[in-house]
Amino acid sequence: MIGIDHINIRARDMHAMCDFLIGVLGVERGPRPDFDFPGHWLYLNGKPIIHMMLREEGEPVSGWIDHLAFGPFDFDEQEARIKAEGFDYRVGGIPGTGIRQLFVTGPEGAKIELQCRE
């Protein structure tokens, strides 16, 4: 069954944003894969529901939500579907997890992540 996996947000002051979300939502800091860029993962009931990335100085601001993630999907089926529809996308992965990602860009910069477990 497909469901929302997490949200990804960008913040200039990640520590202040973490403190805010912890205080308001009761989430907790937790482990994060060894990506090559700074960030934090915040957990609720043992699940990393908020992924945070640094918003670089001068980076355009389009709001604080970077993308919504859904899963699980079959990578090959979804990539074929995205290509057939003509959507722009890029492939990613989460280090050490076996999860491949398809980041699909839509109207007005909307970004959806499709998580594909191997």
N, C-alpha and C positions, 0 to 999 in steps of 0.2 A: 504494500500500500504506500502511495506517495504522500509525503507530509513535509511541512516546513522543518528544515534541519537547523538553521541558525540565521542570524542577521550579521552583517559585517558593517561596521561603522568606521568612519575616519574622524580623528580628533587631533587638533594641534597640541593640546595638553592631555596626553593619554592618562597620566596619573590622576589629574583632577576629574577626568571623565570616569575613570574606574571608581574613584571614591564616590562620585555622584551615583553611579549605577548600583554600586554595592549598598549605599545608604538607602536608595529608593526601592530597589527591587529585591535586596537580600541575596544577590548573587555573590559568588566567591571567586577569587583569582584561582587559576588552576594551570596545569601544564599545557604547553603549546609546542607543536612540532618546530623543528629547527629551521624555520624559514630564513631566507637571506635578507629580510627586512624586519624592522622593529614592530612589535605589537603585543597584544595581550589576549588571552581567552578567558572569558568569565563563565562560570558554571552555575547551573541551577539543577538541584537534585542529581548531581553527578554527570550532567550533560553540558558540553560547551555550547551554550546557546547564543552568546554574543562574542564575535571575533572583532578585535579592534586593530586598526592600522594607523600609523602616523600620517597626518595630513601635513605635507611639506609646505614650508613657507612659499607663497606665490602660486601654489596649486589652486586651480579653479575650485570654487565652492559650489556644489550642487546639492547641498543638504548634507546631513550627517550620516544617512544610510547609504552605504556603497552598493550593496547588492543583497538580494534574498536568495537563499539556497533551498533547493528541494531535492529529495532523493528517497530511495535509491533508484537509479536507472541503469539500463544496459548501455555501455559507452557506444558501441558500434551502431546500435539502432538509433540512438539519439543523435549521434553525429550525422548519420545519413538523413534523418528527418530535418535537422537544422540546415544542412546543405540544400536539400530539396526545397525548403521554404525560402532560401536565399538570405538567411540572417547572417550578420557578422558575428563571429565568435573567435575565441581563443581557447587553447587547451592548457590546463594546469594540473597540478597534483599536490597532495599533502604528503610531505616527506615522512617515510617510515610507517605509512598506514595502508598502502595498497589502494588508496582512493584516487581516482582520476576525476578531473573536473572539466566541464564545458562551461565557459562564461559566455553567455549570449547577450548581445547588445540590441536593445529595441528602441522604440521612439523616445525622444527627449532624454536619451542617455540612460534609460532604464537598463539595469543589468541583473540577469538571473543566472545563478550557478546551478548546474545540474551535477549532482554527485553520483559517480559511477564506481561501485565497489567491484574489485576484481574477485 
